Amino acid sequence: MMPNLFHAQASNNAWANHRLLKACAALTPEELAAPRSGFFPSLIETLNHILIIDWFYVDALEGGWLGPAAWANRVPHPDLPGLWAAQVAVDRRLMAHCAGLVEADLAAIVRVNRATTVQEERRDRLLLHLFQHQIHHRGQAHAMLSSTRVKPPQLDEFYSEGEAPLRAADFAELGLSEEAIWGAAHAIPPARTA
């Protein structure tokens, strides 16, 4: 049986957010708020944007009606600890949502409150849009981080079997496992001993 690739992508999204926020935690509040080149003028504003858009779309995927109220405050978390906790919470919601999806759910229509209109979109397309959006803005944050004293983390990893040991510590911190993402039939076998 094929694993749930939307759950795998949601888990990858949470893992990438974790790696990025962990690196950003080495910066001072002043460094996070310092002007930088990007779509948003600082790291903290970029990270808040990622969070806000997750709130917006995850709420819609869950059947909520939050809509543009999600960005009423463009920087709801000017401090990294608060932002990180909020990001973990919404990442968990997205993973839980995706974990339960079956084929019929993917074609179901999601109603997105756009204030003046209601966007109707297939769930699979909306999820792919959300994942791409977050990858785009994490890339901007990654570039901003490269202009600081902190080395940006590698974010272009996915799930190569041979690199499972490299992500094991992050997965443990997130409460993730290869088996939970891929299923027992697709889990990575233990390393062979000589």
C-alpha positions in Angstrom: 0.0 0.0 0.0 1.3 3.5 -0.9 2.0 5.8 2.0 0.0 9.0 2.5 2.2 11.4 0.6 0.3 14.5 1.9 1.1 13.4 5.5 4.7 12.9 4.5 4.8 16.4 3.0 3.1 17.9 6.1 5.7 16.1 8.3 8.5 17.4 6.1 7.0 20.9 6.4 7.1 20.6 10.2 10.7 19.2 10.1 11.9 22.1 7.9 10.2 24.7 10.2 11.9 23.0 13.2 15.3 23.2 11.6 14.9 26.8 10.6 13.5 28.0 13.9 16.2 26.0 15.8 18.9 27.9 13.8 17.1 31.2 14.3 17.1 30.6 18.1 20.8 31.3 18.1 20.1 34.9 17.1 19.3 37.8 19.4 15.9 39.5 19.2 17.7 42.4 17.6 19.2 40.2 15.0 15.8 38.7 14.2 14.3 42.1 13.8 17.2 43.6 11.9 16.4 44.9 8.3 17.2 42.3 5.7 16.6 41.8 2.0 13.5 39.8 1.2 9.8 40.0 0.6 9.4 40.9 4.2 11.9 43.2 5.8 13.2 41.0 8.6 13.6 37.4 9.7 11.0 37.7 12.4 8.4 39.2 10.0 9.1 36.4 7.4 8.7 33.7 10.1 5.5 35.4 11.3 4.2 35.4 7.7 4.8 31.6 7.4 2.8 31.1 10.6 -0.1 33.4 9.6 -0.5 31.7 6.3 -0.5 28.3 8.0 -3.2 29.6 10.3 -5.3 30.8 7.3 -5.1 27.6 5.2 -5.1 25.0 8.0 -8.3 26.6 9.4 -9.9 26.4 6.0 -8.8 22.8 5.6 -10.4 22.0 8.9 -13.7 23.7 7.8 -13.1 26.9 9.7 -14.0 30.5 8.6 -11.0 32.5 10.0 -10.2 34.0 6.6 -8.3 37.4 6.5 -8.6 37.8 10.3 -5.5 35.5 10.3 -3.4 38.5 9.3 -5.1 41.2 11.3 -1.8 41.4 13.2 1.1 41.0 10.7 3.5 40.1 13.6 1.5 38.3 16.2 4.7 36.9 17.7 7.6 39.4 17.8 9.4 37.0 20.1 10.9 33.7 18.7 9.8 31.4 21.6 6.1 32.4 21.2 6.3 32.1 17.4 8.0 28.7 17.6 5.3 27.4 20.0 2.6 28.6 17.7 4.3 27.2 14.6 4.6 23.8 16.3 0.9 23.8 17.2 -0.2 24.6 13.7 2.3 22.1 12.2 0.8 19.4 14.4 -2.7 20.4 13.2 -1.6 20.1 9.6 0.0 16.8 10.1 -3.1 15.4 11.9 -5.3 16.7 9.1 -3.2 15.1 6.5 -2.7 11.8 8.4 -6.4 11.0 8.1 -6.8 11.8 4.5 -8.1 9.1 2.1 -8.5 9.3 -1.7 -12.0 10.7 -1.6 -10.9 13.5 0.8 -8.4 14.8 -1.7 -11.0 15.7 -4.3 -13.3 17.2 -1.8 -13.9 20.9 -2.1 -12.6 23.2 0.6 -14.2 26.6 1.1 -11.7 29.4 1.8 -13.0 32.7 3.2 -11.3 35.5 1.2 -13.5 38.3 2.8 -15.2 39.5 -0.4 -15.4 36.0 -2.1 -15.3 32.4 -1.2 -12.7 30.4 -3.0 -13.6 26.8 -3.7 -10.6 24.6 -4.2 -9.9 20.9 -4.2 -8.2 19.8 -1.0 -5.2 18.2 -2.8 -4.6 21.4 -4.8 -4.9 23.6 -1.7 -2.5 21.5 0.2 0.1 21.6 -2.6 -0.3 25.4 -2.8 0.2 25.7 0.9 3.3 23.5 0.9 4.8 25.4 -2.0 4.1 28.8 -0.3 5.9 27.7 2.8 8.9 26.3 0.9 9.1 29.7 -0.9 9.1 31.8 2.3 11.4 29.4 4.2 13.8 29.8 1.4 13.7 33.6 1.8 14.3 33.2 5.6 17.1 30.8 4.8 18.8 33.5 2.6 18.3 36.1 5.3 19.9 33.8 7.8 22.9 33.4 5.6 23.7 37.1 6.1 24.0 36.5 9.9 26.6 34.8 12.1 24.4 31.7 12.2 24.9 29.0 9.5 21.6 28.3 7.8 20.4 24.7 8.2 20.0 22.4 5.3 16.4 22.5 4.3 16.4 20.8 0.9 16.4 17.3 2.4 13.4 15.0 2.0 13.4 11.4 3.0 16.3 9.5 1.4 16.5 6.2 3.2 20.3 6.4 3.5 20.0 9.7 5.4 17.6 8.6 8.1 20.3 8.7 10.7 21.0 12.4 9.9 17.4 13.3 10.7 16.9 11.0 13.7 17.7 13.6 16.4 15.3 16.2 14.8 12.6 13.5 14.4 13.0 12.6 18.1 12.6 16.2 19.1 9.4 16.5 17.0 8.0 13.1 18.1 8.1 11.9 14.5 9.3 8.5 13.2 10.0 7.0 9.9 7.3 4.3 10.5 4.7 6.9 11.5 5.3 8.8 8.2 5.8 5.9 5.8 4.0 3.0 7.5 5.4 -0.3 8.6 5.7 -1.7 5.1 7.8 1.3 4.0 9.8 1.8 7.1 13.6 1.9 6.8 15.1 -1.4 7.9 17.7 -1.3 10.7 21.3 -0.9 9.6 23.1 -4.1 8.9 26.0 -5.0 11.2 29.1 -6.7 9.8 
